[in-house]
């Protein structure tokens, strides 16, 4: 055979193999599934041994067109479905198309075990192979369409059975397709030519086509007549397609928008596009749109600010919304010097505020808090709109991007989050900055959960902090070194170490002692500042850190040191500017410290609550864990009534992978009343968004177990799926009103 480049050897070596199976994959460079399969084949090779099976792959584009032996492979160029040729003893045994791994693996193992023979398949006809491939693709698409049609009919039947007669009236449905971003790439260029089909009430419209991009704007309006007596449609159907100049266009994904949410209300929405075909189970893009279901003689409310189209499960009540703008990093440079002059506008409830302006930078620290009164009856807004702007001394300021925060996630709970700004205008669809912010939606008359006092968990005593040294100090001086010293602060007392000259590492070995009375001070951490000393001019603050009191050790643990990072401020915002080594000891009021006393000092909860940066306690974790435990402990005294249970799986984050450093193909099983329902599978991730909703019939007389079980699984194409963890929650917790809750999955070894 003529040579062709492959993964581990030349094709001519095939003739020298003795009773060895070779699997040869011919694939396209841009085909993600083709390349993913390579890892699976290598696993088979490791399990069976190199003397039993060898694996090789080669791109169809690399086969020379003028060599007769390779004409059969040249015909496979540009195909997204891989081709597998299986050889044994140098003879051609079998050919497969597609990604049906269980079938291919079964065939490989059968050929390995089979006795040697001289059978050779008929000559390969490229046209016949491609025609067969197209038949397979058409059948798979038809099966998927049939499955979707069955689900659609079922869903419509459920809607018709549960709808009230006056839920829908004749009118018009309007949609403005604004734009799309984060579109998956289907073309060899790594991009797509995306356009949308919009379907409703047996009518279909189509946007213009965008060329060679993953994001872009359409700004096209479509209207449909709606008569609920003549159509069963209650959702706008949107299909995302990739245009092909030659051949058929490829459907990328689809999404539905229920019109009921937009009755006499013109509202912007953000909709996730769910993949179809080879992209099934993946998020393949995000649509920006404006929707209105117009009913004659009903007044139309217009909402100017965009809202995410997502179930929140929260009953909104009057209150106050607090937004603390901490800082922004990774700002897109829009000025001629490659930088920006960024500031942030905060908009909610008809009020607009803005932060101070920063000069010539791609990151900025603000630490400015804004307050908004919130009345859900007077405003349709449920999200805070944040806009990232570039200040111009001459001319108009330029908007760089925007972001939105759903206030329901912060009800009576102050939390810090990091979110991405998405570009507008020429930067549409791009990430143009990362915002750090802290948000609280405080309902009038309800207790702030993060304010739950834990003073009673602490005992008075002495705090002994030994600053051993610091290394990897950020260079603040022109000689690429610094003159570092550390300031230590607690309960109104401030002290510092000596200064070190022209170093990036410094040893101090200085002890600091503080009296700690939990009734006299609200402070629960010792604050540290890393400074650079200047002989001329002001000293420069490099960064900050803190040592939470619950992390202080007992006398019996003296000699055990800890390490934490200083986080930069100002121009070094969020950078690591130094690594501190220290020893922290708590000494009880009697001068000694027993184990029972140190545990009394620390809040009584799992150590998982202190998994934040630098050991900072996560109050959210403490409160959530306590709240769930309180709800699910003891006798269930809920008075249950017959009805329906609706569960929406919004998403899961911080998945612990099966293999260290790896990722998961995650899905969730929901089990209740002897029924089991499954979300879509989100591939190759540790953070998955599902937004899948399930409905269960519930009759308390026939259901003994009134808990909902959630199981987290990792999908596997070859072997059995892997169980990752589970969590139960009592149905009675959610009787009064819908709730948006966060629950932790626990695995077999009780890890979160």
C-alpha positions in Angstrom: 0.0 0.0 0.0 1.1 3.6 -0.6 2.2 5.7 2.4 -0.1 8.2 4.0 0.5 10.1 7.3 -1.3 8.5 10.3 -1.2 8.7 14.0 1.3 6.0 14.9 2.7 4.3 11.8 2.6 4.2 8.0 -0.2 2.2 6.2 2.4 0.1 4.5 3.3 -1.4 7.9 -0.2 -3.0 7.7 1.1 -5.8 5.6 3.6 -6.8 8.3 1.0 -7.3 11.1 0.3 -10.8 12.3 -3.2 -11.5 13.6 -3.5 -7.8 14.6 -6.6 -5.7 14.0 -6.1 -2.1 12.7 -8.9 0.5 13.0 -8.3 3.3 10.6 -10.4 6.5 11.0 -10.8 8.9 8.1 -12.1 12.2 9.5 -12.4 16.0 8.9 -10.2 18.3 11.0 -13.1 20.5 12.0 -15.4 17.6 13.1 -15.5 17.7 16.9 -17.2 14.3 17.3 -14.6 12.6 15.0 -11.8 13.8 17.2 -13.6 13.0 20.4 -13.9 9.3 19.3 -10.1 9.1 19.0 -9.8 9.1 22.8 -12.3 6.3 23.1 -10.4 4.1 20.6 -7.1 4.6 22.5 -8.9 3.4 25.6 -9.9 0.2 23.7 -6.3 -0.2 22.5 -5.0 0.1 26.1 -7.5 -2.5 27.3 -6.9 -5.1 24.6 -3.1 -4.5 24.2 -1.0 -3.3 21.2 -0.5 -6.9 20.0 -4.3 -7.3 19.5 -5.5 -3.9 18.1 -3.8 -0.8 16.7 -5.6 2.5 16.0 -4.7 5.1 13.4 -6.4 8.2 12.1 -5.9 10.4 9.1 -7.5 13.5 7.8 -9.3 13.0 4.4 -7.8 16.2 3.2 -4.3 14.7 3.4 -4.9 11.9 0.9 -3.3 12.8 -2.5 -5.9 13.0 -5.3 -3.5 11.5 -7.9 -2.9 8.2 -6.1 -5.4 5.5 -7.2 -5.3 3.7 -3.8 -6.6 6.8 -2.0 -9.4 7.8 -4.4 -12.0 6.1 -2.1 -10.8 8.3 0.8 -10.6 11.6 -1.2 -14.4 11.3 -1.7 -14.9 11.6 2.0 -13.5 15.1 2.2 -15.8 17.6 3.9 -18.0 15.0 5.6 -18.9 15.4 9.3 -19.6 11.7 9.7 -16.3 9.7 10.2 -15.5 6.6 8.3 -13.9 3.6 10.0 -12.0 0.8 8.0 -11.1 -2.3 10.0 -8.2 -4.5 8.8 -6.9 -7.9 10.1 -3.7 -9.5 8.9 -3.4 -6.7 6.4 -6.8 -7.5 4.8 -9.8 -5.2 4.6 -12.5 -6.7 6.9 -15.2 -4.1 7.6 -16.4 -0.5 7.1 -18.6 1.7 9.3 -19.8 5.3 9.1 -21.0 7.4 12.0 -20.5 7.5 15.8 -22.4 4.4 16.9 -19.6 3.4 19.3 -21.2 0.4 21.0 -21.8 -1.2 17.6 -18.2 -0.4 16.4 -16.7 -1.7 19.6 -18.7 -4.9 19.4 -17.5 -5.5 15.8 -13.8 -4.8 16.7 -13.9 -7.4 19.6 -15.6 -9.9 17.3 -12.9 -9.5 14.6 -10.1 -9.8 17.2 -11.5 -13.1 18.4 -12.3 -14.5 14.9 -9.9 -17.1 13.4 -7.7 -15.8 10.5 -9.3 -16.0 7.0 -8.8 -14.5 3.6 -12.2 -12.8 3.1 -11.9 -9.3 1.5 -14.9 -7.0 1.1 -15.9 -5.8 -2.4 -14.1 -2.8 -3.9 -15.2 0.5 -2.3 -17.5 2.8 -4.4 -17.3 6.4 -3.0 -20.7 7.4 -4.6 -22.4 4.4 -3.1 -20.9 5.0 0.3 -21.9 8.7 0.3 -25.4 7.8 -0.8 -25.6 5.2 2.1 -24.3 7.9 4.5 -27.0 10.3 3.3 -29.7 7.7 3.9 -28.4 7.1 7.4 -28.5 10.9 8.1 -32.0 11.2 6.6 -33.3 8.3 8.8 -31.7 9.8 11.9 -33.3 13.2 11.2 -36.6 11.6 10.5 -36.5 9.6 13.7 -35.6 12.8 15.7 -38.4 14.8 13.9 -40.9 12.0 14.7 -39.8 11.9 18.4 -40.1 15.7 18.6 -43.6 15.6 16.9 -44.8 13.0 19.5 -43.5 15.2 22.3 -45.1 18.3 20.8 -48.5 16.6 20.5 -48.2 15.3 24.1 -47.3 18.8 25.4 -50.1 20.4 23.4 -52.6 17.9 24.8 -51.4 18.6 28.4 -51.8 22.4 27.7 -55.3 21.9 26.3 -56.4 19.8 29.3 -55.0 22.4 31.8 -55.9 25.6 30.1 -58.7 27.8 31.3 -61.2 28.9 28.6 -60.1 32.6 28.9 -56.3 31.9 28.9 -56.0 32.8 25.2 -57.8 35.2 22.9 -57.6 35.9 19.2 -55.0 38.5 18.4 -51.5 38.9 16.9 -48.1 37.6 18.0 -45.1 39.8 17.2 -41.4 38.9 17.5 -38.4 41.0 16.8 -35.3 38.8 16.2 -32.6 41.1 17.5 -29.5 39.0 17.2 -27.7 35.8 18.1 -24.4 35.0 19.8 -22.3 32.0 21.0 -23.3 30.0 17.9 -21.4 26.7 17.6 -19.2 26.3 14.5 -20.3 23.9 11.8 -18.1 25.1 8.9 -14.4 24.2 8.4 -13.6 27.9 9.1 -14.6 27.4 12.7 -17.6 29.6 12.3 -21.2 29.3 10.8 -23.5 31.2 8.5 -26.5 31.4 10.9 -30.1 32.3 10.2 -33.4 31.7 12.0 -36.7 30.2 10.9 -39.7 31.4 12.9 -42.8 29.2 12.9 -46.2 29.8 14.4 -49.8 28.9 13.6 -48.8 27.0 10.4 -46.9 30.1 9.1 -43.1 30.3 8.6 -40.8 33.3 8.3 -37.0 33.5 7.9 -34.3 36.0 8.8 -31.5 37.1 6.6 -28.3 35.0 6.6 -25.2 36.1 8.5 -21.9 35.1 6.9 -18.9 33.4 8.6 -19.6 34.4 12.2 -20.6 33.1 15.6 -22.6 36.2 16.5 -24.5 39.0 14.8 -27.5 41.2 14.6 -30.7 40.8 12.5 -33.2 43.4 13.9 -36.0 41.8 11.8 -39.8 41.9 12.8 -42.3 39.2 12.2 -46.1 39.1 12.9 -48.5 36.1 13.0 -52.3 36.0 13.3 -53.4 34.0 16.2 -56.8 32.3 16.7 -56.8 29.7 19.6 -59.8 28.0 18.1 -58.0 27.2 14.8 -54.5 26.4 16.0 -53.0 24.4 18.9 -49.8 26.5 18.8 -49.1 28.2 22.0 -45.4 28.8 21.5 -43.3 30.5 18.9 -41.0 27.9 17.3 -37.5 29.1 16.5 -34.9 27.1 14.5 -31.3 28.1 14.1 -29.8 27.0 10.8 -26.4 27.1 9.1 -26.5 28.2 5.4 -24.5 26.1 2.9 -23.7 27.5 -0.5 -23.4 23.9 -1.8 -25.7 21.2 -0.5 -28.4 21.3 2.1 -28.4 23.7 5.0 -27.8 22.2 8.4 -30.1 22.7 11.4 -28.1 23.7 14.5 -30.7 23.9 17.2 -34.1 25.1 18.2 -36.1 26.8 21.0 -39.7 27.6 22.0 -41.1 30.8 23.5 -44.5 30.4 25.1 -46.6 33.4 24.1 -48.6 33.5 27.3 -45.8 35.3 29.2 -46.1 38.2 26.7 -49.9 38.8 26.7 -50.3 42.6 26.3 -46.7 43.0 27.4 -43.9 43.8 24.9 -40.8 42.4 26.6 -37.2 41.7 25.6 -36.0 38.2 26.3 -32.8 36.1 26.1 -33.4 32.5 24.9 -31.0 29.6 24.9 -30.9 27.5 21.7 -30.8 23.8 22.3 -28.9 21.6 19.9 -30.3 19.1 17.4 -28.7 16.2 15.5 -25.1 15.8 16.5 -25.4 18.8 18.8 -28.3 17.3 20.7 -28.2 18.1 24.4 -25.8 21.0 24.0 -26.4 24.8 24.2 -25.6 25.9 20.6 -26.4 29.6 20.8 -28.3 32.4 22.5 -31.0 34.5 20.9 -31.9 38.1 21.8 -35.6 38.9 20.9 -38.5 41.2 21.7 -42.0 39.5 21.9 -45.6 40.7 22.2 -48.8 38.8 22.2 -51.3 41.5 21.3 -55.0 41.1 22.2 -57.5 43.7 20.8 -58.8 46.3 23.3 -56.1 45.4 25.9 -53.6 48.0 26.9 -50.0 47.1 26.0 -47.3 47.5 28.7 -43.8 48.1 27.2 -40.8 46.9 29.1 -37.6 48.6 27.9 -35.1 46.5 29.8 -34.3 43.0 28.7 -35.2 40.0 30.8 -33.9 36.4 30.7 -36.5 34.0 29.5 -36.1 31.6 32.4 -38.3 30.1 35.2 -37.5 31.8 38.5 -40.0 30.2 40.8 -40.0 33.2 43.1 -43.0 35.2 44.4 -41.9 38.8 44.2 -42.7 41.2 47.0 -41.9 44.9 47.6 -38.5 45.5 49.0 -35.1 47.2 48.4 -32.4 46.1 45.9 -28.8 46.8 46.7 -26.1 46.6 44.1 -22.4 47.0 45.0 -20.2 47.4 42.0 -16.8 46.0 43.2 -14.8 46.1 40.0 -14.3 45.0 36.4 -11.5 43.2 34.6 -10.7 42.1 31.0 -12.3 45.2 29.6 -12.2 45.4 25.8 -9.9 48.2 24.6 -11.8 50.6 22.4 -9.5 53.6 22.4 -6.6 54.2 20.0 -4.0 53.2 22.7 -5.6 49.8 23.1 -7.2 50.7 26.5 -10.5 52.2 27.7 -11.8 54.7 30.2 -14.4 52.4 31.8 -17.4 53.2 34.0 -20.6 51.3 34.7 -24.2 52.4 34.6 -26.7 50.6 36.9 -30.4 50.7 35.9 -33.4 49.4 37.7 -36.9 50.5 38.5 -36.7 53.6 36.4 -33.6 54.9 38.1 -30.1 55.2 36.6 -26.8 55.5 38.4 -23.2 55.4 37.3 -19.8 54.8 38.9 -16.8 57.0 38.7 -14.8 57.0 35.5 -11.4 55.3 35.4 -8.6 56.3 33.0 -6.5 54.3 30.5 -7.1 50.8 31.9 -8.5 47.4 31.2 -9.5 46.8 34.8 -10.9 49.0 37.5 -11.9 48.9 41.1 -15.0 50.9 42.2 -16.6 49.6 45.4 -19.7 51.8 45.0 -23.1 50.7 46.2 -26.5 51.8 44.7 -30.0 51.3 46.2 -33.3 50.9 44.5 -36.9 50.7 45.8 -38.7 47.7 44.3 -42.5 47.3 43.9 -43.4 44.3 41.6 -46.9 45.8 41.0 -45.5 49.1 39.6 -42.7 47.7 37.5 -42.2 44.7 35.2 -38.5 44.7 35.8 -37.0 41.7 37.6 -33.4 42.2 36.5 -30.8 44.9 37.2 -29.3 46.1 33.9 -25.6 47.0 34.0 -24.0 48.8 31.1 -20.2 49.0 30.6 -19.2 52.4 29.0 -16.1 54.1 27.7 -15.8 57.7 28.7 -14.7 60.2 25.9 -13.5 63.7 26.8 -14.4 64.9 23.3 -17.6 63.5 21.6 -20.1 61.0 22.8 -19.3 58.2 25.2 -19.3 54.7 23.8 -21.2 51.7 25.2 -19.0 48.7 25.3 -21.4 46.0 26.6 -24.1 45.1 29.1 -25.0 42.4 31.6 -28.1 41.5 33.6 -28.7 40.2 37.1 -31.9 38.3 38.1 -32.8 39.7 41.5 -34.7 36.6 42.6 -31.3 34.8 43.2 -30.5 37.3 46.0 -33.8 37.4 47.9 -32.9 38.2 51.5 -29.4 37.0 50.8 -26.4 39.2 50.0 -24.1 37.4 47.5 -21.0 38.2 45.5 -20.9 37.0 41.9 -18.8 37.4 38.8 -20.6 37.9 35.4 -19.5 38.6 31.9 -20.4 41.8 30.0 -21.6 41.0 26.4 -20.6 43.4 23.7 -23.0 45.7 21.8 -22.6 47.3 18.3 -19.4 46.1 16.6 -18.6 44.0 19.7 -22.0 42.3 19.7 -21.8 38.7 21.1 -18.2 39.1 22.4 -17.2 39.0 26.0 -16.0 42.6 26.7 -15.4 42.5 30.5 -15.9 40.6 33.7 -17.8 42.3 36.5 -17.5 41.6 40.2 -20.6 42.7 42.1 -22.5 42.0 45.3 -26.3 42.0 45.3 -29.1 41.9 47.8 -32.9 41.9 47.2 -34.3 42.6 50.7 -38.0 42.0 51.1 -39.8 44.4 53.5 -40.6 42.6 56.8 -38.5 39.6 56.1 -35.2 38.7 57.8 -32.0 39.0 55.9 -30.6 35.4 55.9 -27.0 36.5 55.8 -27.6 38.5 59.0 -28.3 35.5 61.1 -26.2 36.1 64.3 -23.5 33.6 65.0 -21.9 35.6 67.8 -23.1 32.9 70.3 -20.9 30.4 68.5 -17.7 32.3 69.5 -16.0 32.5 72.8 -13.9 35.4 74.2 -10.1 34.8 74.2 -6.8 36.0 72.6 -5.8 35.8 68.9 -2.1 35.1 68.3 -1.0 35.7 64.7 2.6 35.1 63.7 3.5 36.6 60.3 6.3 34.3 59.2 7.0 35.8 55.8 5.9 36.6 52.3 7.1 35.6 48.8 6.3 36.2 45.2 5.7 39.9 46.0 4.6 41.9 43.0 7.3 44.3 41.7 6.4 47.9 42.5 9.7 49.6 41.9 11.7 50.3 38.8 14.2 47.5 39.7 11.4 44.9 39.4 11.4 44.5 43.2 9.6 46.0 46.2 10.2 47.2 49.8 7.4 45.1 51.4 5.8 45.4 54.8 2.5 44.1 56.2 -0.1 46.0 58.1 -2.3 43.9 60.5 -5.7 45.2 61.6 -8.3 43.9 64.1 -11.0 45.5 66.3 -9.7 49.1 65.8 -6.1 48.2 66.5 -3.4 48.5 63.8 0.2 47.3 63.8 2.8 46.4 61.2 6.0 44.4 60.4 9.3 46.0 59.7 10.2 46.9 56.1 12.4 44.8 53.8 14.5 46.4 51.1 14.6 45.5 47.4 13.2 42.0 47.6 10.4 39.8 46.3 10.6 37.5 49.3 10.8 38.7 53.0 11.0 37.0 56.4 9.4 38.7 59.4 8.6 36.2 62.1 6.7 38.8 64.1 3.8 38.0 66.4 0.7 40.1 66.9 -1.8 39.6 69.8 -5.3 40.8 70.0 -8.0 40.5 72.7 -11.2 39.0 71.2 -14.6 39.7 72.7 -17.4 38.7 70.4 -19.9 40.9 72.4 -17.7 44.0 71.9 -16.8 43.7 68.2 -18.6 42.5 65.1 -15.3 41.6 63.4 -14.7 38.0 62.7 -11.5 38.1 60.8 -8.0 39.7 61.0 -7.4 42.0 58.1 -4.0 42.2 56.4 -2.5 44.7 53.9 0.7 44.3 51.9 2.5 47.6 51.2 5.5 48.8 49.3 7.6 51.4 51.2 8.7 54.5 49.3 11.5 56.8 50.6 10.1 59.7 48.5 6.4 60.0 48.1 3.5 58.0 49.5 3.8 54.3 50.2 1.8 52.1 47.8 -0.9 49.5 48.8 -0.3 46.3 46.8 -3.0 44.0 48.1 -5.2 42.7 50.8 -6.0 39.4 52.6 -7.8 38.3 55.7 -7.6 35.4 58.2 -11.1 34.4 59.4 -11.3 33.6 63.2 -12.9 30.2 62.6 -9.6 29.1 60.9 -7.5 29.9 63.9 -6.0 26.7 65.4 -5.8 25.5 69.1 -2.6 25.5 71.2 -2.2 21.8 70.6 -1.9 22.6 66.9 0.9 25.2 67.3 3.6 24.8 64.8 1.2 24.2 61.9 1.5 27.0 59.4 -0.9 28.1 56.7 -0.5 30.0 53.4 -2.9 32.5 51.7 -2.6 34.9 48.8 -2.7 38.7 48.9 -5.2 40.0 46.2 -4.2 43.1 44.4 -6.0 46.5 44.5 -6.3 49.4 42.0 -4.1 48.6 39.0 -3.4 45.1 40.3 -7.1 44.4 41.0 -7.8 40.7 41.5 -4.1 39.7 40.8 -2.1 37.6 43.2 0.5 40.1 44.5 2.1 38.0 47.2 1.9 34.7 49.1 1.8 34.9 52.9 2.9 32.2 55.3 1.5 32.5 58.8 0.5 30.8 62.0 -2.8 31.6 63.7 -3.6 30.4 67.3 -6.7 31.0 69.4 -6.0 31.1 73.2 -9.1 30.6 75.4 -10.0 32.8 78.4 -8.4 30.4 80.9 -5.0 30.6 79.1 -5.4 27.2 77.6 -7.3 25.8 74.7 -9.0 22.4 74.6 -10.5 20.7 71.6 -14.1 21.3 72.8 -13.4 25.0 73.1 -11.9 25.4 69.7 -15.0 23.7 68.2 -17.2 26.1 70.2 -15.3 28.9 68.6 -15.9 27.7 65.1 -19.5 27.9 63.8 -21.1 24.5 64.1 -21.4 23.3 60.6 -19.4 21.3 58.0 -16.0 22.5 57.1 -17.3 22.8 53.6 -18.7 26.1 54.6 -15.2 27.6 54.6 -14.3 26.6 51.1 -14.1 30.2 49.9 -10.9 32.1 48.8 -8.3 32.5 51.6 -10.5 30.4 53.9 -13.2 33.1 54.0 -16.4 31.6 55.4 -19.3 31.3 53.0 -22.3 32.7 54.9 -24.5 31.7 51.9 -23.3 28.1 52.3 -23.9 28.2 56.1 -27.4 29.6 55.8 -28.5 27.4 52.9 -27.2 24.2 54.6 -28.9 25.1 57.9 -32.1 26.1 56.2 -32.4 22.9 54.2 -31.6 20.8 57.2 -34.2 22.6 59.3 -36.8 22.1 56.6 -36.2 18.4 56.1 -35.7 17.3 59.8 -38.5 16.2 62.1 -42.1 15.2 61.4 -43.7 16.3 58.2 -46.8 18.2 59.3 -47.7 19.5 55.9 -51.4 19.2 54.9 -51.1 17.8 51.4 -53.8 18.1 48.7 -54.2 16.5 45.3 -52.6 18.4 42.5 -49.6 18.6 40.2 -45.9 18.9 41.1 -43.8 21.0 38.7 -40.0 20.8 38.9 -37.7 22.9 36.7 -34.1 21.9 36.7 -32.4 25.2 36.0 -28.8 23.9 36.1 -25.9 22.5 38.1 -22.5 23.9 38.8 -19.2 22.8 40.4 -19.6 19.2 39.2 -16.8 16.9 40.6 -15.5 14.9 37.6 -14.9 11.2 37.6 -11.3 11.7 36.7 -9.1 14.4 38.2 -8.7 17.3 35.9 -11.5 16.0 33.6 -15.0 17.0 32.8 -18.4 15.3 32.7 -21.3 14.8 30.3 -23.9 15.7 32.9 -27.6 15.0 33.2 -30.0 14.9 36.1 -32.7 12.3 36.9 -35.8 13.5 38.8 -37.7 10.8 40.7 -41.1 11.2 42.4 -44.1 9.0 42.9 -42.6 6.0 41.1 -41.9 8.2 38.0 -38.5 9.0 36.6 -37.7 12.0 34.3 -34.4 12.9 32.7 -32.9 16.2 31.6 -30.9 16.8 28.4 -27.2 15.8 28.6 -24.7 18.7 28.6 -21.4 17.5 27.3 -17.8 18.2 28.5 -18.6 20.6 31.3 -18.4 21.2 35.1 -21.3 23.7 34.9 -24.4 22.7 33.0 -27.6 24.7 32.2 -30.7 22.6 31.5 -33.9 24.7 32.1 -35.9 21.4 31.7 -39.4 21.3 33.3 -41.2 18.2 34.5 -44.7 17.7 35.8 -45.8 14.9 38.1 -49.3 14.0 39.2 -49.7 14.0 42.9 -52.4 12.3 45.1 -51.2 12.3 48.8 -53.4 9.3 49.5 -51.5 7.2 47.0 -48.0 8.6 47.6 -46.2 7.4 50.7 -42.8 9.0 50.1 -43.4 12.8 49.8 -39.8 13.6 48.9 -38.3 14.4 45.5 -35.0 12.7 44.6 -32.5 14.3 42.3 -29.6 12.2 40.9 -26.6 13.6 39.1 -25.1 11.3 36.4 -22.2 11.3 33.9 -23.2 10.0 30.5 -21.0 7.4 28.8 -21.4 6.3 25.2 -19.6 3.0 25.6 -19.9 1.7 29.2 -22.6 2.3 31.8 -23.4 5.8 32.9 -21.6 6.9 36.1 -23.5 7.9 39.2 -22.1 11.1 40.7 -24.4 12.0 43.6 -27.9 12.6 44.9 -30.0 14.9 47.1 -33.5 14.6 48.4 -35.9 17.4 49.4 -39.3 17.3 51.1 -42.2 18.3 48.9 -43.9 20.2 51.8 -41.1 22.9 51.7 -42.6 24.2 48.5 -46.3 24.1 49.1 -47.1 27.8 49.7 -45.4 29.2 46.6 -42.8 28.4 43.9 -39.2 28.5 45.1 -35.9 28.8 43.5 -33.6 26.7 45.6 -30.0 25.5 45.6 -29.3 22.0 46.8 -25.9 20.2 47.1 -25.4 16.8 45.5 -23.6 14.3 47.7 -21.7 11.3 46.3 -20.9 7.9 47.8 -18.0 9.3 49.8 -20.1 12.3 51.1 -18.2 14.8 48.9 -20.2 17.7 47.5 
